Amino acid sequence: MTGQKCMLATLNQSEREYQYPFLAAEHHLLTVPSSEDSSIESPHSKLNLFSPSTRLASDNIVSPKRLALNRIVCRLSESKLPGNDYVIYCLYGQYSRNLATTTISRSGEVLLQFLAFFKTLGKYLIEDVSRKDIVAYVEHEQDRGLKISSVKGNLVCVYAFLKFLIDNKIIPPDILHNKIHIKLPKTLPKAIPVEDIKQFLAVIDNDRDRALFLMLLHTGMRIGELLNVKVTDIILSERKIMLYLGEKNLEGRVVYYSDDADKALRQWLATRNPGEEYLFYGTTRNSLCYVQAWMKMRDYLKKANLDHKGYSPHSLRHTFATNMLNAGLRLEVLQQLLGHKHIEMTLQYARLSDVTRETEYFKAMAKIEQGGNDEHHRINSSLQAVFEKKKLLRPYR
């Protein structure tokens, strides 16, 4: 049974074993009174208003976002888990606010898993959720062996859902007091050294693949953004690409590419199928998918004896950012090229690529190794006076 047919079969039910009021008028959501009580509404009576059966023909839905929403809503409806109706309303709210398809799909997946875990605690009403349950969920996710960044991302989805319930007066706001904060390690972005880049590019013998990886390396685009580029988005004479919609921040930007990327791109354009809309297309779909691109990179890494170093297509983006900063590009310009919404994201590359810090370190170390630091135990009296004045010098206890 397809997701669309499953939804139509599941969401057309007009009766449920329980009924409760939900979503006041100030939230601007459509509501239909129950025939038994105009003040009490059935969850599925409202679901019908949002479902494709009343808004879109079942066989003519072309929006990938709508199809993704339908699939996760179908799974939630079939799960019969406690609170699944509320999650469905929450996802429809995300859809109406035009959040990204990946955001809606991931939120649905995470919340489906959360409800399944919630049921294992012996609870059958989402109204009974407590902070203790959230703590148990975080521990459960860690016990599953997830990366701490994934655990934090899942927790963000759960808290967004809880806020949705609070806003609609389903649960009290106390659960958001003293929220759980997961501290992430401040790891450096993994850039690829120059020697490895040369070794990697030397084994690429396909026009499409060479253009693909050079464009990633010299534009800083995310792999998903590059795979969605159409031929009409490229301005060859100016060596730039128009990204009309960013993959994460949903903001458009312009990126530029280098001479060697331009040469590889023109070679690919001369040999590719001119009838294809996307710059990089697949055999079974309009555009090349991430898995195919990653598998290609994996094969070339293995061929170059670099497969043990953990490089990925995103490593090329990190390499671009690091190289640009080392070449003197201003941080705020790099932020725009990378499509970062907040400059704090771009600052992580400054920690990685501070050439001045590296130069000063080796300069000082060379002096030490030559015996030029024979007074390292002496305290500078002028500096000590400054420290005492600013009360920075404290007695040792």
KALINVEN-V583399 format. One line per field, one symbol per residue. ss: DSSP state (2 for helix, 1 for strand, 0 for the rest). phi: phi as a letter, one per 40 degrees, with the letter a starting at -180 (. if undefined). burial: I if it has 9 or more other C-alpha atoms within 8 Angstrom, else O. A space follows every 10 residues. Layout:
ss->???
phi->???
burial->???
This chain:
ss->0022222222 2000000000 0000222000 0000000000 0022222222 0222200000 0002222222 2222222220 0002222222 2222220000 2222222222 2222222222 0000022200 2222222222 2220000222 2222222222 2222222000 0022220000 0000000000 0002222222 2200002222 2222222220 0022222001 2221122201 1110000000 0011110022 2222222222 2000000100 0000000002 2222222222 2220002220 0022222222 2222220000 2222222200 0022222222 2200222222 2222222220 0000000000 2222222220 0000000
phi->.ccccccccc cccbbbcbba cafccccgbc bbccccaccb bcdcccdccc cccbbbccbb cbcdcccccc cccccccccf ccgccccccc cccccccgcc dcccccdccc cccccccdcc cgbbbccccb cccccccccc ccccgccccc cccccccccc cccdccdbfc bccdcccfcc bccccccccc cccdcccccc ccccbbcccc cdcccccbbg ccdccccccc dcccbccbfa bcccaccbcf bcabbbbccc cccccccccc bcccccccdb bbcbacbccc cccccccccc ccccfbcccg cadccccccd cccccccgcc ccccdcccgc cbcdcccccc ccbccccccc cccccccccc gcbcbccccc cccccccccc fccbccb
burial->OOIIIIIIOI IOIOOOOOIO OOOOOOOOOO OOIIOOOOOI IIIIIIIIII IIIIOOIIOO IOOOIIIIII IIIIIIIOOO IIIIIOIIII IIOIIOOOII IOOIIOIIII IIOIIIIIIO OOIOOOOOOO OOIOIOIIOO IIOOOIOOOO IIOIIOIIIO IIIIIIOIOI IOOOIIOOOO OOOOOOOOIO IIOOOIIOII OOIIOOIIII IIIIIIIIII IIIOIIIIII OOIIIOOOII IIIOOIOOOO OIIIIIIIOO IIOIIOIIOO OOOOOOIIII IIOOOIIIOI OOIIOIIIOI IIOIOIIOOO IIIIIIIIII IIIIIIOOIO IOOIIIIIII OOIOOIIIII OIIIOOOOOO OOOOOOIIOO OOOOOOOOOO OOOIOOIIOO OOOOOOO
